[in-house]
Amino acid sequence: MRIDVEKALRKALNTGKVYLGAKRSIKAVRDGSAKLVIVSQNCPEELREKLKDANVPIVTFNGSNMDLGATCGKPYSVSMLTIIDPGDSEILNTIS
């Protein structure tokens, strides 16, 4: 069964705990609270480098940072976000 990542992400935003933005995401990865990191296709390489030693799954969103922001219901770009608690979402099942 294929999970619709956009739908699962919206559900996680509504029912769980999600950090938007690279600064909070990288901090959550370092402190061990991150369960999943989602990066946009055009996320800057220097931000991806900060995640390379992370022991957390990283998923590339099929779209730009503007697309990821729109999916999150935000009127601004989001290059990276972190799932802390998926809530009722099945987003963690996207990891394969």
N, C-alpha and C positions, 0 to 999 in steps of 0.2 A: 504494500500500500504506500503510495507516494503522499507525503505531507506537503501541503501548500505552505511554504515558508512565510509568505507575506501574511496569510491568515493566522498562522500560529504565532507570528511575531506580534500582530495586533492584539491577540488574546493575551499574550504574556504582558504586554504593556498595560492592559486593562485589569488583569487579575493578579499579576505577579509583581516582581521588583526588577526594574531594568534601569541601568545607568546609561545615559546618552552622553557621547563625547569621549574623546581620546584620553583626556586627563583622568577622569573618573574611572574609565575602563582599565587603563594601565595600572592605576592604584589598586583596583579590585583584583586584578590578576596577581599583583605582587603580594597582596595581603591574603590571598587564597580564597576569597569569597566568590570569585567568578566561576560560573559553571560552563559558560559558552560565550565566545566573543564573535560578533558579526562585524565584518569590515566591508565597506563599499569597494567596488572594483577600482575606483580611482583614489583609494586611500593612500596618502603619501607613504613612500617606502620607508622613510625614517620612523614613522609610527609603527609600521609593520615590524621593523627591526626590533623595537622595544618588546615585541611579543614573541620573538623567535625562541627564547628559552622557556617560555611559559608552558606549564603542564596543564594547559586548558585547550579544549578543542577550538579551532578558529575556522569559521565558515565565511566564504566570500559571497556577499549579497550580489545577485545578478542585476546590477544597476549602479548608477552613480551615487555620489553622496547626496545629491538633490533628490534622487529617487528614494533613497533610504529615509531621508527626512520626511518626505511625503508619505511613505508607508507608515511612519511613526506618527503621522498626523501633525507634524511640525512644519512651520513655514520657513524653515532654514535647513541648511545642509547638515547631515550627520554622517561623518566618515567612519565612525566606530561606535558600537554599543556593546554592552555586556549584560548578559542574563545572570542575575543573582538568584532569583527565585522565579521559576516558570509559571507559578500559579496554576491555573487550569489548562494551560497550553501544553501541546505536545512538541514544542520546539526542540527539546533535548533529544527527541527521536530522529531529528534530522541528521544527527551525528551517525555516520556509518563507517 
